[in-house]
Amino acid sequence: MTVSHRTLARLERGYSISLLPAVGAGEPSFLAGSEGEDRLLFFPAPNYEPRVIAREPGGYISICPLEHRGARYVVAATMFKPGFNAAEAAIRLYPLDEGECPDSTLIATMPYTHRIAMLARSGRKFLLVSTLCGGKAQKEDWTQPGGIHLAEVPPDPRQPWRLRQIVKGLNKNHGFDYAELGIARRPGYLVAAMEGLSFLSIPRDLDGEWSLEPIAAEESSDACAFDWDGDGEPEVFSISPFHGHQLSVHKRGAGGWKRALIHDDLSLGHIVWAGNLLGAPALLAGSRRGRRELRLYRPAGDGRVDPAYQVIDEGIGPSQVTVWPRGPHSARLYVSAHGIDEVRMYDLESSGSEIG
């Protein structure tokens, strides 16, 4: 495998990154935001020349695209600054096709919002909001739990969105990733929090009750799901504890979920992604401290994760990555390289000889 990269922009404390749906067979555009005082940027394909969507208020901790009634927007959780300074966190809506720094709309105020996600079901669109806590007396105060909130996108998205809490009693719920679990591929979200790793299944009636299903009791930070061994049921990969050092895989059997440690040497672990890459299963893991690596794991001969990883890059301190698989011999990673204040694009190429 060969790896090349290109720096697309300087972005101080670059943190969040999100792909837009690709148009046809073309390359996807994407968004990137700073968790500090820097900008929210839009990178339209195929040239990826950045356009400034917003210069303030900063703290763009989580961003996601929204297409609504023929218009394109970015929904951004803002004002989540370093040191968990997020008492003034708010969610704003920015048009994507109105030039630089378009007027934004405040759609909700939600302190300590850390992750947001868009959900489309039965012709309706919803925003999910995950809060790290409910409030703080000081930085290490975790006595006021946060949770998960839901709002339907109104016909006019510039009007306030009505949020209701669907999950209570969560602290440090840092990870919040879409997943499909079980043989039936039930859709939902992996919730990685101080209270453990859980699966929030999407109910048939989105206006009804939502419930968490436990996977692991230990504090977790990030998680993703993928059928690594090809048995038809996805495994769950996780980082633990909060911003932790342990990279693990969870597999469900007759007796429930069992955890197996892959590595315990991450340093402020912040990235975990699994999927098909270059024609075979792949696991990405990243650290923001220590060697500040972005790693690639492959299957071992027995089908488990081979601990002999390959370093895609080091010294970059990646905070988030999004992946465009492209094909059996080519893949692209869009990386927020927090440790060097850059937005980068990595191209991975394989002749196929590396794949066992």
N, C-alpha and C positions, 0 to 999 in steps of 0.2 A: 504494500500500500504506500502510495506517495501522498504527502500532505503539503499543500501550499495555502498561504493566507494573504489577505488584503485588508488593510486598515481603511475603513470607510469614513470614519469621523473620530475626532477627539470628543470625549464626553466625560466630564469630571464626575466621578462616582457613578458611572454608568451601571444600572442595575436591571431594569425590566426590559424585556424584549418579547415581541409577539408577531407572528406571521399573519398576513392577510391571505384569504383564499386565492390561489393561483387562477388566472384566467386562461381557460383552455390548457394547452400544453406549455404555456409560458412560465417564466420564473415568478415566484411569489414576491410581492412587496412586503415590507415589514416596518415595525415601529420599535423605537428604543427610547428609554427615558432615564434620567438621572435621579438618584435618591437624594442628592444634595441640592445645590442651588443652580444647577445647570438645566439644560433644555429637555423638551420632549421633541423627538425628531421622527420624521417620516422618510423612509427610503424606498422610492418607487422603482420597481423593476423596469427595464433590465439594467439601467446604468447605475442605480443606487446613489444618485447625487442627493444628499440629504436636504430636506426642506424643514424649516423650523415651524412646528405646530404651536409651541408655547415656550416662552422664556421664563415664565413664572406661573404658579408659586413654587415650583420645584417639588421635590419629594415624590417623584412619580414611581411609586413602589410597585404598582401593578397596572397593566394596560391591556386592553383587548379591543379588537375592531368590532364595529357594528354596521351592518347594512340594513337600512330601514326605509321602506317606501321609496326605493330608487336612489337614496342618498347614502353616502359613506361617512362614518364617524369613527372617532376613537373615544372609548370610555376610559377614563384614567382616575385611579385612586391617587390623590395628591396630598402634599403636606405631611408625608411620613418621612421625617428627617432622621439622620443617624442618632443613635443613642435612644431609640424608641421614643423620640420626641414626636408624638402624633396625636396629641389631645385635640388639635385643630384639623385633623384629617377630614377631607371632603372628596366627593366624587364629582368630576366635571365631564362635560360632553364637548368634544371639539370636532368641527367639520373637517373632513380631509380634503375637500375639493374646492376650497375657497382661498387658496393662496397661503402666504406665510402669516402666522400669528392671527388666525381668525378669531372672532369673538367666541368665547366659550360660555357654557351654561352650567350653573350649579344645579345638579340634579338630586343631590342628597348630601347631608352632613352626617358623618358616622365616624366618631373618634376611633383611632387605632385600627382603621381598615388596612389590612395587609395584603389580601388577595381578592381579586374579582374575577368573574367568569361569566360568559354569555351562554345561555341555553335556549335552544329553539325546539318547540314541541307543538304539534298540531296547529301550525299556523300562528302560534303565539311566540313571543320572545321575552326572555326573562334575564334579569341580572342577579347573580349570586354574589354576596358580599361576606367575606370572612374577616372577622376582627380578632386581633391578637389578644386583646383583653377588653374589659369594660371601662377601665380607668386605672390611674396610677398615682400613688402618693410620692413615689420616687422610682428610679429606673428598675430596680429589682423587685418591685412590688407586683406579685402575681395573685393577689387576694381578691381581685375583682374580675371574674371570668368574662370573656367575650363569647362569641358564638357565630352563627351563620344567619344571614338575612336574605330575603328574596323580594324582588320587585318586578312586576311586569312592565315592559317598555310601553309607555302610553302612545296613542296614535300620533301625538305631537311630542317628540322626545325632548323638546326644549321646555316642557312643563315638568314640575316636580314629580319624581318617581316615588311611589308609596311602598316603603319597605316594611316587611313584617319579619319577626324573628322566627326561624324554623328549627334552630338548634341552640340550646343554652349550655352553659357550664363548661366552656372550653378556654384554656389558657395556652399561650404560645402556639396557636394553631397556624403554623408557619407554612405547611404544605397544603395545597388544595388543587388536586389534579383530576381531570376527567379520566374515568376508567370503565372498563366493561369486564365484569368478573363472572366466573362460573362457566359451565358448559353452555348455558343459555345466553352468556354475554350480557348479563343485566347491567344497564347503564347507571352510572352514579359518579361519585367523587371520593377520592381518597383524602381523608382528613388526618394530618399528622400534627399532633398536639402534645402538650404536657401530660394529658390524660391517656395517651396511647395512640395507636394507629387504628383507624376505623374506616369503614366504607359507608358512605351516605348514598343509599340507593334512591333513584328518582321514582317517586310514586306515580301511579297512573293518574291520580288527581293532584296536579301541582298546587292546587288551592287547599289541599288537605294536609294530613300529618306527614312529616318526614322523620325518619329514624336512623340512628347510627348502629352499625353492626361491627362488633369488635374483631380486630385481626391480631393485634399484639398489645400487651399491657404497658410496655416500656415507653417512656417519652420518645417521641419521634419528631423529625424535622421536615422531611420531604419524602415523597413516595411516588411510584409509578407502577403500572401493570403491563405485563406482556407474557405471552405463552412461550417461555424460553425453551422448554423441552419438547414442544410439539405434541403434548398429550391432549390438547383440546381445552385445557383449563389454564388461564393465565396465572402466573406467579406474581407476587408483589415484591418490588425492590424498594428498600428504604434506607434513609440516613437517620441515625440516632446517636445520642439524645439530641436536644435542641442545638442546631449548628454543630452537630456532633462529629465523631471520629469513626463511627462504625457504619460500614456498608454491608447490608444484609439482604437475603432473599427469603421470602415467606411462601411456603407451599401448603396448600390445603389437602389434607388426606381424610381418612375415615374418622380420625380422632380430632379433627379441627386443624387450625393453622399451626405450622411448625416453622421456626426461624432457624436459618443457617447463616453464620457469619462468613462474609467473603473477605473483608479486610477491616482492620481496626486502626488504620494509620492515616485516615483523612484528617485534615486540619481546618476547622471551620467548614465542614462539608456543606455544600450548597447546591450541588447539581446531581440529580439522578434521572437518567432517561434510558429506556430500553425499547428496542424495536428491531426491525429488519434493516440492515445497513450493509451495502456492498454484497448482497446476496446471501447473508447469513445473520443469525441473531447477534445483537451487539448491545452492550451496556456502557453508557457514559457516566462518569462520576467526576466531580470537580471540587476543589478546595480553594478557599480564599486566603488561607494562611499557609505557613510552612513553604513547601515547594510550589504551592499555588498552581497545581497541575490540572489539566483536563485529560482524563484517562479513557482508554477504550479497552473493554474486556470482551473476550470471545468465549464460545463454549469449549470445555475440555472434552476429551475423548469419551467420557462417560455421560456427557450431556449437561453436566453441571457447569457453573461459571469457572473458567480457568483463572486462577489468581495471578497468572503471569500477564499482566496488562501491558498495553502499549501506550506511551505518552504521546498524545496529539500535540500538546504544547505545555510549557511550564513557565512559571514566573508571571502569568497573566492574571491570576486570581479571578476566575470566571464566576459571575454571580448567576447568570441564566443563559441557557442555550435553547435554540429552537432548530429543528432538523427538517431538511428537505431531502428525502432519500434519493430522488432523481431516477435511479435505475440500478441494475445488478452490479455495475462496475463504477458507479459514480454517486457521490453524495455531497451535500453542502450543509455546513453548520453556520448558523448566525449566532454570534457570541457577544455577550456583554462582558468585556474584559475589565472588570471593576478595578483590579489591582494595578492596571496601567492606564486607566482613563481612556479606553478606546472601544469603539464598536468594530468588530472584526467579522470577516467572512472566510471560512475555511473550506477548501475544496479537497475532498478525499477521492482518490482514484485507485482502482484495483484492476489487475489483469485477470483476477480470478484464481491465481495460483496460491494465494494465501488462504483461501477458503478450503477447509478440510472437508 
